[in-house]
Amino acid sequence: MKINMLNINKQMKHFSGILFLGMILVFFATSCHKETIELSPIAKFDMVLTRGDKSMNKSAVTEFSARVLVEYEYDTIEYKCMFVENADDGVYMYDAARSDVMSVRKETPFRVYVETVIDNNLLYGESETMTVSEEAVVVSLVLNADDVSRTYIDLGLPSGTLWAQCNLGAKRPEEYGTYYSWGEIATKDLFSWNTYSIGSELDSLEFLDASHDAAIANWGDNWRMPSREDFEELNASCTREWTTRNNVYGYLLTGSNGNSIFLPAAGGRGEGNIYEGGSCGFYWLNSVYTDDTEFAWGFLIDAESFYETSYYRMYGQTIRPVCNR
């Protein structure tokens, strides 16, 4: 099975190239029970290792172990699995003798999350939500290297806007990242009007200028904070699923082309620690709220909500950058 590679920002650190594994896990039921099905997995997958734009010799990786999580809505079960290269065709096979036997609950939605370390790179990926109703289960995965910051996902949006895979300051999609007051380009420990450095100079701007856009300041000119129009397009063009990624709650948004991004419920920050982390997410947009310039536009996510709103500009909130081709 061939997996199209994600577009990768080439200005990543020396070994943060992405490892793409086109992975197909085919599980054949060995016995059936009333509530669970015990599975004896057989796995085959091809992989491509890259550093920048150069391919690595995959024969250097003859076997590796992986942490496999089967995630239900309110429960996660962990398994340890071993994969060994087949010398004849270079395809990696699941080694049943050195792996846990997995089981899944019939008729109960679940997802499979895989994490492994290869050549000092932490790699991870997850499947779509699925339900076992027959004897065979097919799971498709793309495994990404640990640091996928500054990489984007094409969601097939009408405008062509590309959304970052991670929050600003995060290395993985489920990480919260860093928190910023609106218009400030550096994070800090306390978020209050006393620590807010912006006066009235931004009140009349339709969009933040480059010197006050945290995405531009931290990731470069190719990136920017999303606008209200960007959020409205994302909301209108993608399906949403409130779910977990590596036990972190958030929204999985899937575009018309099947590609997805994950927005974690990262909460926000005031004068103390993170508040409502794991239950809500507060994200900045790049527009001031002109009806009352103490506020700026952002958007809220929780299990019941996904909508545009306004917040006091001094609050610490997360940012999911965007870029254009």
Secondary structure, DSSP 8 states (H G I E B T S, - for coil): ---------S---TT---EEEEEEEEEEEEEE-SSEEEEEEEEEEEEEEEETTEE--GGG--EEEEEEEEE-SS-EEEEEEEEEE-TTT--EEE-GGGS--EEEEBTS-BEEEEEEEETTEEEEEE---B-B-SSEEEEEE--EES--TT-EE----TT--EEESS-TT-SSTTS----B-TT-SS--S--STTT----GGGTT-SS--GGG-HHHHHH-TTEE---HHHHHHHHHHSEEEEEEETTEEEEEEE-TTS-EEEEE--BEESSSSEESTTTEEEEEEEEE-TTSTTEEEEEEEETTEEEEEEEETTSBBB---EE--
